[in-house]
Amino acid sequence: MTETAQQVINWLTLGGIYALLALGIAVVFSILGLINFAHGELVTVTGYSMVALLSIGLPWAVVIPLSLLAAMFAAVAMEQVAFRPLRGAPVAALLLGSLALSIVIQNIFLLFVGARPKSIDFPTWTQSSFEVGGVVVKWLDVATWVITAAVLLGLVAFLRKSVRGLALRAAAEDFAVTRLMGIRANAVIRGAFAVSGLLAGIAAFFFLATASLVGPTTGFNPLLKGFIAAVIGGLGSLWGAVLGGFALAGLEVFFQLTLSDELQPYIDAIVFSFVILVLLVRPHGLLASRSVAVERV
């Protein structure tokens, strides 16, 4: 029971990170129908921003918000530099454009920062823990749960109560009609990318805190997990992204708990096989938005 409780804690922590990554991908896809394969580079940008800010002696109370702003700025810059000129282009062009942008950013980091990963001196509380009934709980896990829940609730409130959030929801339902109603397309898209960057930055803090290293290709694994979670939940569905994140984390933790040591290196392959089975039954995901489901049909 103690081992099971420990794995439940791991599931909640990992699921929160995957949910944040999937939400960032789903927000952009719901507006533009674009899968931003450069989303993982926002995690890398956040990590390098932390390294740079810590190197000049700034405290973590300043480093964290500035790193999040860096991720948001990078996301908006991606939209203006790479995706705005491709607006209205075929889906294949958008897909290739996002892949090319990801590769370009990685090579910029390789050229100007170097291939060797940089260490991040995270605060000591991220490694501290306490025990409840024989179960070890890290304070970082608690922070992940609290901040993930706060972000999700804040995002829901933003989408339901604010004018910009209502515009994003309307654009997700029918972007063409939303533009005809007088809502500025550029502002809506810029807001979607800014929200995407913020979510990537928050997820990056918790993701990087476990490794304390950032390199030019660090963002690939978070991108892969966030993309798969978004696909499981249903591309274009924000709640589906959350569900997909926790479902993916649940599969990973379950197989870590049940598989033998010889099969542990193949957990990703086994998890992805189960994802394929899910998509065979639900090709448009568990909670696909109406527009995605109709397009799939």
N, C-alpha and C positions, 0 to 999 in steps of 0.2 A: 504493500500500500504506500509505503514511503517513496519507493521508486516511482510508482505511478503518479503520486502527487508531484514529485520533482519533474516528471515529464510533462505534466499538465502546465506547470509554470513555464517550462521551456516552450511549450506550444503557444501559450498566450503571448509570450514575449516575441517569438519568431513570427507569429501570425500578425501581430501589430505592425511589425516592420514591413512584412509583405503587403499588408493592406494599404499602408501609406504609399508604397511604391506603385502598387496597382492603381490606386486612386489617381496618382499623378499622371499615369498613362491614360486612364479612362477619361479624365477631364478633357484632355486635348482631343482624344478620339471622338468623344461625344459631340464636339463642336465641328471639327474639320474632317472627321473620318480618317484622320492621320495617325498611324502608329509611329510615334517618335522614337526611333531606335537610338537617338542621341540622348535619351532620358538618363541613361546610366552615367553619361559624362557629367551630369549635374551633381551626382554623388562625388565624382572625382574632383570637380570644382570646389565643392564644399570642403573636402578633405585638404586640398592644397591651400585653400583660404585659411583653414585652421592652422596649418603649418606656418604660413606666412605671418599671421597675426600673433601667434605665440612666439615667433622668433624675435619680434620687436618688444616683447615683454608685456603684452596686454593680458588682463585677467580673463578668465573664462566667462565671467558675466558680460564682458564686451565681445569676446571672440564668438560666442554662440549666435547672438543676433546679427553680427556683421557677416558671419558665414552664411546664414540664412538669406540675408540680403544679396550676397554674392550669387547664390544659387538662383534667386528670383531674377536678378539682373541678367545672368547668363541665359536663363530660359527665354526672357523677353528678347534678348539679343538674337537668339537662335531664330525666333519667329520673324524678326524684322530683316535679318540678313539672308537667311536660307529659305524660309518657308513662305514669306510673303510674295517673293517673285514667282513662286510655283503655285500660288493660289489659283484654283480653277484648272490646274493641270490634271492629267489622268492619274489615277491612283498609283499606277506603276511608277510614274515620275516622282510622286511624293515619297513613295517607299524607298526608291533608289536615292533620292535626295537626303532622306534622314540617315540612311546607311552611310552615304558619303560624308555627311557632316560628322557622324560619330568617328569615322576613320581619320578625318582631318583633325579633329580635336585631339584624338589620341596621339597623333604624330606631332602636333604642336607641343604637347606635354613632353613627348620624347625628346624633341629638339631643344626646348628651352629649359626643361626641368631635369631631364635625364631619366634613364630606364630604372635606376635603382629606387626602390620604394623609400618614402620618407616616413620617419616615425612621428607619431603624434603623442604628446605627453598629456594624456587625459587625466582629469582630476582623480584624486585618490578614492573618492566616494564611489566611483564606477566599479571599483574592485572590492569594495567592502560589502559585507553581507550580514544577515542575522538568521537565526534558526527558529522555526515554528514547528513544534511537534516532530522534530527530527528532519524536517525539510529545510534545506538551505535556500534562502531567498536573497538574491543580490539587490542592493539598492538601485542598481541600474535597471533591473527588471521592473521594480516598482515605478521608477521614473518612466519607463517605456509604456507601462499600462496607463498611468495617469495622463501622460502627455498625448498618447495615441487617442484615448477616449476624449480628452479635451479638444484635440484637433478635429476629430470626427463630429463631435457635437457642435463645435464652432463652424465647421464647414456646412453642416445642415442648417444652422441658424443663418449663416451668410446666404445660402441659396434660397432660403424661404422668406427672409425678412428684408434683406437689402435690395436696393434697386439693381445694382450690378449683379447680384446673385440671381435675381429673378430673370434678368436678361440672359444670363448663362443658361438657366434652366429652359427658358423659351428657345434659345438657339439650339440647345441639345435636342429639343423635340422637333423643331422645323426651322432650320437656319434661314432659308429663303424667305419664309413668311415673317420671321423676326426682323429681317432687314427691311421688308416692305412696310413694317409698322414704325419705322423711323429710328430704330436702334442702330447705332454706329457699329459696323462690322469690325473695324479695326480695334475699337475699345473692348469689345466682347472677346475677341481672339487674344488680345494682349492680356486681358484679365485671366483668361484660361491658362495661358502659359505662365503667368505670374503665380497663380495658385499651384500649378504643376511644379514649378521650381521650389516653392515653399515646402510642399510635401516631400519632394526629393531631398531637400536640405535637412528636414527633421529626421527622415528615415536614415540619411547618411550618418548623422551623429550616432545613432544607436548601432547601426551596422558597423561603422568604423571603430566604435569603442571596444568591440570584441577582439579586433585584430591589432589596433593601434598603428596601422600602417596604411599608406595610400600610395598608389603608383599609377602610371598612365592608363592601365587597363583595369583598374580596380572596379570601375562601374559596370563591367560586363556581367558579372554574376548577379548584382542587384537588378539590372535590366532584365536578365533572363527570368529571374523569379517573379518580378513584378509583371512582366508580360504574360507569363503562364498563368499567374493568378487572375489577371484581367480577362484572359481568354476563358478560364474555367467559369468565372462569375458571369461573363457575358460582356463583350466589348461594348462600351457605350453606357453601361449601367454602373452608377457609382456605388450603390448598395451591393451589386454583384461583385464589384472589385473587392469590397471588404470581405464578402463571403468567400470569394476565391482565394484571398490571402490567407484566411484562417484555414480553409480546406487544404491548401497546399502545405501549410505548416503542419497541419494535423497528420497528413500522410507521411511527411518526412520524420516527424517525431515518433509516429507509430512504428515505422520500419526500423528506426534506430533502436527502439525498445524491443522489437520482436526478432529481428534478423540476427543470424550468427555473425561472429567476427569475420568469417571468411566472405560473407556477403555484404558487409558494411560499405566497402568501396563502391558498390553498385547501387547504392540507395537512389541516387539521382536517376539512373536508368530505369529502375523499378517504378519510381514515382511518376516519371514521364510516361511510362507504359500505362499506368492507371489513368493518367490525364487523357491519354488517347482513348481509353475505354469510355471515359465520361463524355468526351466529345462525340464519340460514335452514337451514344444514346441521346445526347443533347448537343447537336452540332453548333447551335448558336449560344451555348453556355447555359448556366443555371438560371440566371436572371437577366437575359438579354433585353436591351431596350426594344421598344416596339419597332423603331425604324430598322434596327439591325436584323430583327427576326423577319420582318417583311422582306428586306433585301435578300436574306438568306433563302427564303421560300421562293 
